[in-house]
Amino acid sequence: MLTVKELAKKRKTASIVCACFISLSVSALYYYFNLFNYVDLFLYDLNSKFHAGYQQSEEIVLVLIDEKSARELTKYRRNWSRWELSEAVAHLSEARAAIIALDMFFLTPSSDPEEDKALASAMEQAGNVVLTRIASNHSEIKPLAIYQDVMLGDGFIDMPLDIDNVLRRVRFLQAKPTAEGGMELIPSFALEIARAYLNLDFLFDFSSQDHFLIGSPESGQLRLPYPDLLINFDGNDDIFKQLSYYDVVKGSFDPAIVKDKIVLIGTTLIADRDFFETPVTRFQTDTQKFLDRFKEVVVTGSGGREPGVACHAHAVNTILKKSFITRIKTEFVLTAVFLATVCCSVFYLPNINILRLALCYISLLSLVIAIQATLFSYRFWLETAPVFSVISLHFFAALFIERLFERRKSSLITSMFGRYVSETVAKRLVKGEIDSSMQGKRSELTILFSDLRSFTTLSEKLGAQQTSTLLNFYFSNMLPIVFKHNGTLDKLIGDGIMAFWGAPEPQNDHASKAAFAALNMLKKLELMKVEHAEIEGIKGLRLGIGLNTGEVTVGNMGSQEFLDYTVIGDPVNLASRTESINKVYGTNILITDHTRRLLTDEFITREIDTVQVKGKTEPVVIFELMGLRTDTEAAMLLHKKELFENALMAYKSKEITSAHQRFEETLVTFPQDPPSLFYLKRLNEIMTNPDYLGTWKAITVMESK
């Protein structure tokens, strides 16, 4: 038969196996299949939005081809007038812009060659113009040769999107094989702008695995993360000072705005479709949905998307400020998963309250969020989706295991204790509030034995069916009293009941609980005789109860196939003998001195005798449990106690005549007091045999059990 201890071991094993499986599965799904990528990207964007400082850039200015420019300036077949562009470049150069970066393509010659010459001339005079190119794995498109000769440099503007179509990163370099068998490195648009602004040589040092250097030791070097740049979006395009392209073409702007600044020229026209969703803008409200409610809504860019030229500006700003976001290595993420699993071991603790379990779950998630946010504030990105997943899986797995094994434990405990203890105790055992270990252990308990006097004779008169009916009714009324006072039923012995207090639920007042139960059993029997007089044989029932307290062995006793939760030890035998002694003195409830010393003053007891039970050499003082001081007949009981104990004191002092007289006085007031009648009979025997006084020790030796 499975024990609670063995079930606990099975639960522990299941928890360990489950925890290991979850941890390994999550790690494998993360490492080999990148399963949590979508969630991690979303969390990255949340942190980016939360930590965006919207700090105004002091080094970058945007010149935007806006609606005003579209209305006032010339555009031919999707290309803006290069005459006007040359004017813009010239005006920016005159205003002493440090770098002029044109986020636009020059793929085909103008229909007017003079137009290209004018723009090339303006670029040459400026000497600080950076152009764009396309440099994908499949094709390469460079600016026209006339512009290549006069530009300061160019860079590719290819910006690959992540799987959720959000722009978060740009490549620094694109490698292109050369005819000579070498490799040409092409910088990104943002890198080339930053390199030109910082006046760094086009030299690279790739000796480190996690970063590379651009520039030379002589003219200065810039350390950049490898292999790509996570753009640190510090806000939207509003963090950059902005000018209308129209105003720049016309020269109607404050030169101080662009002096010594990087100026990027690009479009914000929706028709040009040069917009990207970024970690910051993806959470912005799309203003288009308000157009049907308001007369006019100011729309910049394209709702929740960022103009491409602003994205390049953010990349340049990240490089110049060196505010690089470092992605924490996979090994550390796996370590975090392992540590989370260790922390989640608390979920698998037995008997953990569901509210505490939920609190631990929320606390762990909050801790991970706090750690991730703190790291991000220092520009470290920790992918926490696997950690969140492993915590959540452990939480729900622990709930499942708790539910599964608690059901089995409940069934097991109910099968072992359900017949023996009250419903309240059974529930506490199932909840684990009481130790349900079945191993035998030493405990101080109070044991109760009850027996129906002369029931064998009565049953012979009644017959089998009537006897069964009477006993079933008797037990149906007695056992609930035991359970009501949190007692444990050990067994039914014919017409007798054996019960004990103090296990499996520890009780400091086990003696008092047993005493209350004994008194109530006696009262209930008398009430049954009145209320159910129609039941044949019930009026002939007389009850004897014995209580004793002592240290016994309590636990499951028996074989593997059949176990019985019981108590064994000398105190158990003494409790049984004490119950039998009621027959000698004509009492109903006898308790030993061990029990009496643990009772409170609310109980009324009187000393009956000092006895030596069969099989024992040590005598024990026994008392009658008479009632409670709160009973209506308490005054009468206390008077009887006083009269009897005075007589008993004289008896023990061998004052035979005085004792005889006092017992007679007791019988005058209480003529049907069986213990007094017992002692008068004994005193009469002593008085007729004076020689007996010489060896008399006032101890009654019981010759039978």
HURAPE-V895088 format. One record per run of one state. SS is the DSSP state (a for helix, b for strand, c for the rest). FROM is the first residue (numbers start at 1). TO is the last residue. If there is no record, write none. Layout:
SS/FROM/TO
SS/FROM/TO
This chain:
c/1/3
a/4/33
c/34/36
a/37/51
c/52/59
b/60/65
c/66/66
a/67/72
c/73/74
b/75/76
c/77/78
b/79/80
c/81/81
a/82/94
c/95/96
b/97/97
c/98/98
b/99/102
c/103/112
a/113/126
c/127/128
b/129/135
c/136/139
b/140/141
c/142/144
a/145/148
c/149/152
b/153/156
c/157/166
b/167/167
c/168/168
b/169/171
c/172/172
b/173/177
c/178/182
b/183/188
a/189/198
c/199/203
b/204/205
c/206/210
b/211/216
c/217/219
b/220/225
c/226/227
b/228/230
c/231/236
a/237/239
c/240/240
b/241/244
a/245/250
c/251/254
a/255/257
c/258/258
b/259/259
c/260/261
b/262/267
c/268/269
a/270/272
c/273/274
b/275/276
c/277/277
b/278/278
c/279/280
a/281/283
c/284/286
a/287/290
c/291/301
b/302/302
c/303/304
b/305/307
a/308/321
c/322/325
b/326/327
c/328/329
a/330/348
c/349/353
a/354/377
c/378/379
b/380/381
c/382/384
a/385/417
c/418/422
a/423/431
c/432/440
b/441/452
c/453/454
a/455/462
c/463/463
a/464/484
c/485/487
b/488/493
c/494/495
b/496/501
c/502/509
a/510/531
c/532/537
a/538/540
c/541/542
b/543/558
c/559/562
b/563/568
c/569/569
a/570/585
c/586/588
b/589/592
a/593/596
c/597/602
b/603/612
c/613/619
b/620/628
c/629/633
a/634/652
c/653/655
a/656/669
c/670/673
a/674/688
c/689/689
a/690/694
c/695/699
b/700/701
c/702/705
